[in-house]
Amino acid sequence: MDFNIGEILEGKIIDFTHEGNGVLKIDYFTIFASGGLIGDRVRVKIDEIKKNYAMGSVVEIVEPSKDRVELKFNLNESKGGIPLIEYSYDKQLQWKKDKVQKDLEKMADIYNVIIKDTIGMDHPYGYRNHVQIPVGYKNGKRVIGFYEANSNEIFDMKETILQTELGNKILKMIRHWAERYDIDPYNRKTKRGVLRHIGIRTNKDNQAMVILVTGNDHLPKIKELIQMLIDENVISIYQNINKLNSSVTYGRQYKKLYGEDSLLDYISDYKFNISPNSFFQVNRIQTEILYNKAIEYLDLNKEDIVYDLYCGIGTISLFVAHKAKKVYGIEIVKEAIEDAKSNAKLNNIDNAEFIVGKTEEVFPKMTKEGIKANKVVLDPPRKGCEEKTLEAIVKLNPERVVYVSCNPSTMSRDVKYLVENGYNVVEVQPVDLFPHSVHVESIILMTYCGSEEINKG
């Protein structure tokens, strides 16, 4: 059937995309539409037509899904980062489990695997310990908030349900400062203005680090802002200078304006110093569950030697070190490795060694030089692993591989390679680190079996 741009069609949403858009099938043609939930019967306006699909937007919910929930609070922010906020939380968890299963089947041809129910949160709000909030213009007015779904438009917000009460207080103070002293948003095209993003990190002790991202070196009236922030438990303030004409949030240059070099936070009994540009899981509560599961899957004893690939600031490494003989952590970000070494000392750990460099280069080199290990844990970025990393794992032939991932699609691709080279997927545990979004964290246990067909359909 032929569709036209601007045409309005009616159908039922049957799934979500990885951006959180609804998926409809009308006369066997796929339409992706923003603004609806699974089970909604909707009227959709066609905005763009491609060869095999169309993009649209929901203009009317004809019949709401039985899994829609009425919010018990006023939502004063964009749904761009929380597209599932009005979808039953139990259904969110089920969808995330199904997403992991579908990706393993579709992308890796892996079936008959135990996939546990997604571990959710008792209170799935205020969980983010790090937010990055854009600053810009809308209709000639300064706006601070998250982007609208499928848009570069910023929804002006006073607070967000994603971060802590302290984080929202800080956001209000920065807004007041920007309004009082007329601090202009930065315009990437004209290269004029000041503020691009606001970064806020908070820790378990209700302290905060603030990162002000600017488009140039100049940051006016900063002394006035510092004085306001330090009265609210802000112990560290940085300026990040980002002159790039891109959507990347943080640039490479950091300038400390006030206070501590890093923010001290905890996962379980372990302490971590977090620099402004270090990766640290945004959901402290769920991360503890995730890492404890990683330790369970590794089944560690005091004779084990473990590689922790893409180790960041050494979070998993420290969990491993207490139970193993030795752990080697590899990470490309130099500052993260410095933090990892500092964190090892902070936690009185002397059997963890951290190496800076690209995992796909450092890891094969170390194994070729005879630095062996019998177990591997890896937590790569969303793009997954380079093939050289996977090749080196296969050559090392560890008895157990534990893969932590925030992207089921790239995880499935990488797992397929390992299964084709003798590994068996024993069990998968999804964990909800990002409630009300379509993102899902998963952890997979693989053991070496020498057979290529264990998990095949």
Secondary structure, DSSP 8 states (H G I E B T S, - for coil): ----TT-EEEEEEEEE-TTS-EEEEETTEEEEEET--TT-EEEEEEEEE-SSEEEEEEEEEEE--TTB---SS---S-SSS-TTTTB-HHHHHHHHHHHHHHHHHHHH-B-S-EE---B--SS-SS-BSEEEEEEEEETTEEEES-B-TTSS-B---S--TTB-HHHHHHHHHHHHHHHHTT--B-BTTTTB-SEEEEEEEE-TTS-EEEEEEESSS--TTHHHHHHHHHTTTEEEEEEEE---SSS-S--SEEEEEEE-SSEEEEETTEEEEE-TT----SBHHHHHHHHHHHHHHHT--TT-EEEEET-TTTHHHHHHHTTSSEEEEEES-HHHHHHHHHHHHHTT--SEEEEES-HHHHHHHHHHTT---SEEEE---TT---HHHHHHHHHH--SEEEEEES-HHHHHHHHHHHHHTTEEEEEEEEE-SSTTSS--EEEEEEEE-S-S-TTB-
